[in-house]
């Protein structure tokens, strides 16, 4: 068993888009987890390997990325597919506990600049009506 530490999803997504733009695209960073190790480099040959934390399956590895000397493994979070897995198990006695909306994309809160742009657009619309 290998020991990994979690990597920043923002940095990981940037690495993936830079190193493998034609192969992978992380559209929703909440569906993925990235991890890294100084001792082991995860490659595409490791795809399907489980990522386990405190005895719980966190993700399934889809591959690895190397970019500018940095290396990360990319895994799909199992919690994002818990409901689907639960619905498709042959025995419904497992009573899997799945989170609601755990992988939904979180919209950032509007910034002051967003409000200023909205006000400027609104003023332009009012002017053009006359």
C-alpha positions as CSV (number, residue, x, y, z in Angstrom):
1,X,0.0,0.0,0.0
2,X,1.3,3.4,-1.0
3,X,0.9,6.6,1.1
4,X,-0.2,9.7,-0.7
5,X,-1.2,13.2,0.3
6,X,-3.9,15.3,-1.2
7,X,-3.0,18.0,-3.8
8,X,-4.7,21.3,-4.5
9,X,-7.5,20.7,-7.0
10,X,-6.9,24.1,-8.6
11,X,-3.3,23.3,-9.2
12,X,-4.1,19.8,-10.4
13,X,-6.7,21.0,-12.9
14,X,-4.2,23.5,-14.3
15,X,-1.6,20.8,-14.6
16,X,-4.0,18.4,-16.4
17,X,-5.1,21.1,-18.8
18,X,-1.5,22.1,-19.5
19,X,0.0,18.6,-19.8
20,X,-2.9,16.6,-21.4
21,X,-5.4,19.0,-22.9
22,X,-6.5,16.5,-25.6
23,X,-6.8,13.5,-23.1
24,X,-8.4,14.9,-19.9
25,X,-10.5,17.9,-19.0
26,X,-11.5,18.5,-15.4
27,X,-14.8,20.4,-15.8
28,X,-16.0,20.2,-12.2
29,X,-13.2,20.0,-9.6
30,X,-15.7,18.8,-7.0
31,X,-16.0,15.4,-8.8
32,X,-12.2,14.7,-8.6
33,X,-9.5,14.4,-6.1
34,X,-5.8,14.7,-6.7
35,X,-3.0,13.1,-4.7
36,X,0.7,12.9,-4.8
37,X,3.6,11.0,-3.3
38,X,7.4,11.5,-3.2
39,X,7.9,7.7,-3.4
40,X,5.5,6.7,-6.3
41,X,4.5,8.2,-9.6
42,X,1.0,7.2,-10.7
43,X,0.6,6.5,-14.4
44,X,-2.2,5.5,-16.6
45,X,-1.3,1.9,-15.8
46,X,-2.5,2.5,-12.2
47,X,-6.0,3.4,-13.5
48,X,-8.6,1.6,-11.4
49,X,-6.5,1.6,-8.2
50,X,-8.5,2.7,-5.2
51,X,-7.6,5.7,-3.1
52,X,-8.4,4.9,0.5
53,X,-8.4,7.3,3.5
54,X,-9.1,6.1,7.1
55,X,-10.5,2.8,5.7
56,X,-13.0,4.5,3.4
57,X,-12.9,4.4,-0.4
58,X,-12.4,8.0,-1.5
59,X,-11.7,7.7,-5.2
60,X,-10.8,5.4,-8.1
61,X,-7.6,6.5,-9.9
62,X,-8.0,7.4,-13.6
63,X,-4.3,8.2,-14.2
64,X,-1.4,10.4,-13.5
65,X,0.0,13.7,-14.8
66,X,3.5,15.1,-14.9
67,X,4.0,18.8,-15.7
68,X,7.0,21.0,-15.0
69,X,8.5,18.5,-12.6
70,X,5.3,18.1,-10.6
71,X,3.4,14.8,-10.5
72,X,-0.2,14.1,-9.4
73,X,-2.6,11.2,-9.6
74,X,-6.1,12.0,-10.6
75,X,-9.1,10.1,-9.1
76,X,-12.8,10.3,-9.5
77,X,-14.6,10.8,-6.1
78,X,-16.8,7.8,-5.3
79,X,-19.2,10.0,-3.3
80,X,-20.2,11.7,-6.5
81,X,-21.5,8.4,-7.8
82,X,-22.8,6.9,-4.6
83,X,-26.5,7.2,-5.5
84,X,-25.9,5.6,-8.9
85,X,-23.8,2.8,-7.3
86,X,-26.5,2.2,-4.7
87,X,-29.3,2.1,-7.3
88,X,-27.4,-0.4,-9.4
89,X,-26.3,-2.9,-6.8
90,X,-28.0,-6.3,-7.1
91,X,-28.7,-6.5,-3.4
92,X,-30.5,-3.4,-1.9
93,X,-29.9,-4.5,1.7
94,X,-26.7,-2.5,1.9
95,X,-28.4,0.7,2.7
96,X,-25.6,2.9,1.4
97,X,-25.6,6.4,2.9
98,X,-25.0,8.9,0.2
99,X,-24.6,12.7,0.5
100,X,-26.9,15.1,-1.3
101,X,-25.3,17.5,-3.8
102,X,-21.8,16.6,-2.5
103,X,-20.3,17.1,-5.9
104,X,-22.3,20.1,-7.2
105,X,-20.2,22.9,-8.6
106,X,-20.2,25.8,-6.1
107,X,-20.8,29.1,-7.7
108,X,-18.4,31.8,-6.3
109,X,-20.1,34.7,-4.5
110,X,-20.4,37.9,-6.6
111,X,-17.6,40.3,-6.2
112,X,-17.7,44.1,-5.9
113,X,-16.5,44.2,-9.5
114,X,-19.4,42.0,-10.6
115,X,-21.8,44.5,-9.1
116,X,-20.1,47.4,-10.7
117,X,-20.3,45.7,-14.1
118,X,-23.9,44.9,-13.6
119,X,-24.7,48.6,-12.7
120,X,-22.8,49.9,-15.7
121,X,-24.7,47.5,-18.0
122,X,-28.0,48.5,-16.4
123,X,-27.1,52.2,-17.0
124,X,-26.3,51.6,-20.6
125,X,-29.6,49.8,-21.2
126,X,-31.5,52.7,-19.7
127,X,-29.7,55.2,-21.9
128,X,-30.3,53.3,-25.0
129,X,-34.1,53.3,-24.4
130,X,-34.4,57.0,-24.9
